[in-house]
């Protein structure tokens, strides 16, 4: 019995591709908003982008909490925030950059509040290659809040 369980666990962990995982109803919806290519290397822009992503996650949590009873009929679970990166073990690893961002977000209240206020007011700070605000009207449910 234990050998069968171990074989099954290994198949699920290693052989259950995301495509099937998602099609079976376990995956989460995701969105990727692209900045201008040259802006990815600018730390301030990257931090603003991650601030917007964190605010987006907060909005999802807020909406889920406000509507969880209605969503239960659709088997919709609490939102999940996932970081996908290329590196984990160097001085410039993606994981370390996310941790640096979170430290900055928590420790620089003035900058954080300014960026969040601009996001909620649709102030165009983060633009795509065509000059469009990539977060335009993405925070409508939160626009009555103040940062």
C-alpha positions as CSV (number, residue, x, y, z in Angstrom):
1,X,0.0,0.0,0.0
2,X,2.8,2.5,0.9
3,X,4.7,1.7,-2.3
4,X,1.6,2.5,-4.3
5,X,1.1,5.7,-2.5
6,X,4.7,6.8,-3.1
7,X,4.5,5.9,-6.8
8,X,1.2,7.9,-7.1
9,X,2.7,10.9,-5.2
10,X,5.8,11.0,-7.5
11,X,3.5,10.9,-10.6
12,X,1.5,13.8,-9.3
13,X,4.5,15.8,-8.3
14,X,6.6,15.2,-11.4
15,X,4.4,13.9,-14.2
16,X,1.3,16.1,-13.8
17,X,2.1,18.9,-16.2
18,X,0.6,22.4,-15.6
19,X,-1.5,22.1,-18.8
20,X,-3.4,19.2,-17.3
21,X,-3.4,20.6,-13.8
22,X,-5.0,23.8,-15.2
23,X,-7.5,22.0,-17.5
24,X,-8.6,19.9,-14.5
25,X,-9.6,23.0,-12.8
26,X,-6.8,23.4,-10.3
27,X,-4.8,26.3,-11.9
28,X,-5.2,30.0,-11.3
29,X,-5.7,32.7,-13.8
30,X,-2.7,34.9,-14.4
31,X,-2.0,38.1,-16.1
32,X,1.3,39.5,-17.4
33,X,1.5,43.2,-18.2
34,X,4.6,44.2,-20.2
35,X,6.6,47.4,-19.7
36,X,8.9,49.0,-22.2
37,X,11.9,46.7,-22.6
38,X,14.4,49.3,-21.2
39,X,12.4,49.9,-18.1
40,X,12.8,46.4,-16.7
41,X,16.4,47.3,-15.7
42,X,15.4,50.5,-13.8
43,X,15.0,49.6,-10.1
44,X,12.5,52.4,-9.4
45,X,10.3,51.3,-12.3
46,X,10.6,47.6,-11.3
47,X,9.6,48.5,-7.7
48,X,6.6,50.5,-9.0
49,X,5.5,47.5,-11.1
50,X,5.8,45.2,-8.1
51,X,3.8,47.7,-6.0
52,X,1.1,47.6,-8.6
53,X,1.2,43.8,-8.6
54,X,0.9,43.7,-4.8
55,X,-2.0,46.2,-5.0
56,X,-3.7,43.9,-7.6
57,X,-3.2,41.0,-5.3
58,X,-4.7,43.0,-2.4
59,X,-7.7,43.9,-4.6
60,X,-8.2,40.2,-5.5
61,X,-8.1,39.3,-1.8
62,X,-10.5,42.2,-1.0
63,X,-13.0,41.1,-3.6
64,X,-12.8,37.5,-2.6
65,X,-13.3,38.3,1.0
66,X,-16.3,40.5,0.2
67,X,-17.9,37.8,-2.1
68,X,-16.6,34.4,-0.8
69,X,-20.1,33.1,0.0
70,X,-21.3,33.9,-3.6
71,X,-18.1,32.4,-5.1
72,X,-18.4,29.2,-3.2
73,X,-21.1,28.0,-5.7
74,X,-18.5,28.3,-8.4
75,X,-15.7,26.5,-6.4
76,X,-13.5,29.6,-6.6
77,X,-10.8,29.5,-4.0
78,X,-8.9,32.4,-2.3
79,X,-6.5,34.1,-4.8
80,X,-2.8,33.2,-4.8
81,X,0.2,35.4,-5.6
82,X,3.0,33.6,-7.4
83,X,6.4,34.8,-8.4
84,X,8.1,33.1,-11.4
85,X,11.8,33.7,-11.9
86,X,14.9,32.4,-13.6
87,X,17.4,32.6,-10.7
88,X,17.4,31.7,-7.1
89,X,21.0,31.5,-5.9
90,X,23.0,34.5,-7.1
91,X,23.5,38.0,-5.6
92,X,21.1,39.2,-8.4
93,X,18.6,36.4,-8.1
94,X,14.9,36.9,-8.8
95,X,14.0,35.7,-5.3
96,X,16.4,38.2,-3.6
97,X,15.1,41.0,-5.8
98,X,11.5,40.2,-4.6
99,X,12.7,40.2,-1.0
100,X,14.5,43.5,-1.5
101,X,11.3,45.0,-3.0
102,X,9.2,43.8,0.0
103,X,11.7,45.4,2.4
104,X,11.6,48.6,0.4
105,X,7.8,48.5,0.2
106,X,7.5,48.1,4.0
107,X,10.2,50.5,5.0
108,X,9.6,53.5,2.7
109,X,6.1,54.5,3.6
110,X,6.2,57.8,1.8
111,X,7.2,56.4,-1.6
112,X,4.9,53.4,-1.2
113,X,1.8,55.6,-0.4
114,X,2.6,58.0,-3.4
115,X,2.8,55.1,-5.8
116,X,-0.4,53.5,-4.5
117,X,-2.2,56.8,-4.6
118,X,-1.1,57.3,-8.3
119,X,-2.2,53.7,-9.1
120,X,-5.7,54.3,-7.6
121,X,-6.0,57.7,-9.4
122,X,-5.0,56.1,-12.8
123,X,-1.9,58.4,-13.0
124,X,0.2,57.0,-15.9
125,X,3.5,55.9,-14.4
126,X,4.0,52.5,-15.9
127,X,3.7,52.5,-19.7
128,X,3.8,49.8,-22.3
129,X,5.8,50.1,-25.6
130,X,2.9,52.1,-27.1
131,X,2.9,54.6,-24.2
132,X,-0.3,53.3,-22.6
133,X,-0.8,53.0,-18.8
134,X,-0.6,49.3,-18.3
135,X,-2.7,49.6,-15.0
136,X,-5.3,51.9,-16.4
137,X,-8.7,51.2,-14.7
138,X,-7.3,48.0,-13.1
139,X,-8.1,49.2,-9.5
140,X,-11.7,50.4,-9.9
141,X,-13.0,48.5,-6.9
142,X,-10.3,50.2,-4.7
143,X,-10.6,53.7,-6.2
144,X,-12.6,54.9,-3.2
145,X,-9.8,54.0,-0.8
146,X,-6.9,56.4,-0.1
147,X,-3.3,55.3,0.3
